Amino acid sequence: MQLRHVGIIVTDIQEAHFFYSHLLGMMLISSELEKGNYIETLTGLQELWCIKYMTEEGDIIECYLRPDKPCYTLGHMSFTVFFLQSLLDKLNHYGYITTPIMVNATKTCKVAFCQDKDGNRIELVEEL
């Protein structure tokens, strides 16, 4: 078994695109309005806008636009990154709050957390 994707709720497509594509560097792979029996059966909605992003390693995040709903609770997503401090500086420059960098207990990684505009927690890990 392997992780297929992570689906999250966002309230602003443009803000989500800026965060996941421009700041985190993920590639946009699709942006579409999903509708029909499949979506309605799964969500109870007649249509749902979905944008999908992929990391260089092929990991996928699906962002579902729900401006009418508060976010669902998700513990966090975790990404392996290079140059953690540089990424945190970039995030802070754009007003995203990040935690200080800490080294994990086994001293194999530097770790920091941030949140996107909708409160989705993201762990950023640089392997040592």
C-alpha positions as a Python dict, from the first residue, in 0.01 Angstrom:
ca = {
    (1, 'M'): (0, 0, 0),
    (2, 'Q'): (117, 352, -71),
    (3, 'L'): (-23, 698, -18),
    (4, 'R'): (-218, 803, -330),
    (5, 'H'): (-290, 1169, -250),
    (6, 'V'): (-398, 1412, 19),
    (7, 'G'): (-721, 1606, -27),
    (8, 'I'): (-771, 1933, 157),
    (9, 'I'): (-1039, 2202, 170),
    (10, 'V'): (-947, 2555, 63),
    (11, 'T'): (-1158, 2870, 64),
    (12, 'D'): (-968, 3066, -204),
    (13, 'I'): (-830, 2900, -518),
    (14, 'Q'): (-596, 3189, -603),
    (15, 'E'): (-446, 3194, -254),
    (16, 'A'): (-405, 2815, -257),
    (17, 'H'): (-236, 2833, -598),
    (18, 'F'): (5, 3103, -479),
    (19, 'F'): (95, 2901, -169),
    (20, 'Y'): (129, 2551, -317),
    (21, 'S'): (266, 2643, -659),
    (22, 'H'): (464, 2963, -617),
    (23, 'L'): (586, 2933, -259),
    (24, 'L'): (620, 2554, -218),
    (25, 'G'): (710, 2494, -583),
    (26, 'M'): (454, 2224, -661),
    (27, 'M'): (345, 2172, -1021),
    (28, 'L'): (-18, 2237, -1114),
    (29, 'I'): (-146, 1921, -1284),
    (30, 'S'): (-516, 2001, -1321),
    (31, 'S'): (-781, 2256, -1239),
    (32, 'E'): (-1137, 2158, -1312),
    (33, 'L'): (-1497, 2176, -1207),
    (34, 'E'): (-1605, 1825, -1116),
    (35, 'K'): (-1976, 1756, -1150),
    (36, 'G'): (-2220, 1479, -1215),
    (37, 'N'): (-2344, 1171, -1036),
    (38, 'Y'): (-2000, 1068, -904),
    (39, 'I'): (-1932, 1397, -723),
    (40, 'E'): (-2291, 1433, -606),
    (41, 'T'): (-2292, 1080, -462),
    (42, 'L'): (-1961, 1131, -280),
    (43, 'T'): (-2011, 1484, -151),
    (44, 'G'): (-2380, 1569, -176),
    (45, 'L'): (-2282, 1864, -398),
    (46, 'Q'): (-2379, 1906, -762),
    (47, 'E'): (-2034, 2041, -846),
    (48, 'L'): (-1698, 2094, -682),
    (49, 'W'): (-1392, 2284, -807),
    (50, 'C'): (-1068, 2087, -765),
    (51, 'I'): (-708, 2185, -832),
    (52, 'K'): (-431, 1926, -811),
    (53, 'Y'): (-62, 1979, -748),
    (54, 'M'): (230, 1738, -766),
    (55, 'T'): (575, 1743, -608),
    (56, 'E'): (885, 1654, -810),
    (57, 'E'): (862, 1306, -655),
    (58, 'G'): (503, 1255, -771),
    (59, 'D'): (315, 1318, -445),
    (60, 'I'): (-26, 1474, -510),
    (61, 'I'): (-238, 1725, -319),
    (62, 'E'): (-598, 1786, -421),
    (63, 'C'): (-742, 2122, -313),
    (64, 'Y'): (-1121, 2136, -306),
    (65, 'L'): (-1281, 2481, -313),
    (66, 'R'): (-1539, 2516, -35),
    (67, 'P'): (-1572, 2887, 51),
    (68, 'D'): (-1897, 2805, 231),
    (69, 'K'): (-1746, 2554, 474),
    (70, 'P'): (-1484, 2574, 743),
    (71, 'C'): (-1186, 2349, 692),
    (72, 'Y'): (-1200, 1988, 791),
    (73, 'T'): (-944, 1881, 1048),
    (74, 'L'): (-626, 1730, 911),
    (75, 'G'): (-334, 1660, 1143),
    (76, 'H'): (-72, 1780, 896),
    (77, 'M'): (100, 1715, 566),
    (78, 'S'): (475, 1669, 553),
    (79, 'F'): (716, 1754, 275),
    (80, 'T'): (1087, 1686, 243),
    (81, 'V'): (1249, 2010, 128),
    (82, 'F'): (1595, 2137, 49),
    (83, 'F'): (1725, 2462, 199),
    (84, 'L'): (1465, 2484, 477),
    (85, 'Q'): (1581, 2824, 607),
    (86, 'S'): (1552, 2979, 262),
    (87, 'L'): (1197, 2846, 224),
    (88, 'L'): (1099, 2976, 569),
    (89, 'D'): (1239, 3318, 482),
    (90, 'K'): (1026, 3319, 165),
    (91, 'L'): (711, 3212, 353),
    (92, 'N'): (767, 3474, 624),
    (93, 'H'): (824, 3741, 358),
    (94, 'Y'): (471, 3675, 228),
    (95, 'G'): (320, 3683, 577),
    (96, 'Y'): (295, 3313, 651),
    (97, 'I'): (384, 3233, 1008),
    (98, 'T'): (637, 2955, 1059),
    (99, 'T'): (777, 2785, 1365),
    (100, 'P'): (1146, 2799, 1448),
    (101, 'I'): (1362, 2525, 1299),
    (102, 'M'): (1420, 2238, 1536),
    (103, 'V'): (1630, 1923, 1503),
    (104, 'N'): (1440, 1598, 1557),
    (105, 'A'): (1524, 1362, 1845),
    (106, 'T'): (1737, 1132, 1630),
    (107, 'K'): (1928, 1432, 1489),
    (108, 'T'): (1858, 1325, 1131),
    (109, 'C'): (1632, 1613, 1023),
    (110, 'K'): (1565, 1983, 1065),
    (111, 'V'): (1191, 2046, 1101),
    (112, 'A'): (958, 2348, 1094),
    (113, 'F'): (583, 2394, 1056),
    (114, 'C'): (371, 2648, 873),
    (115, 'Q'): (5, 2683, 777),
    (116, 'D'): (-162, 2779, 455),
    (117, 'K'): (-430, 3050, 456),
    (118, 'D'): (-698, 2794, 544),
    (119, 'G'): (-514, 2661, 848),
    (120, 'N'): (-386, 2337, 692),
    (121, 'R'): (-73, 2250, 888),
    (122, 'I'): (237, 2167, 687),
    (123, 'E'): (555, 2009, 822),
    (124, 'L'): (870, 2100, 630),
    (125, 'V'): (1160, 1860, 678),
    (126, 'E'): (1521, 1895, 562),
    (127, 'E'): (1723, 1578, 602),
    (128, 'L'): (2067, 1622, 757),
}
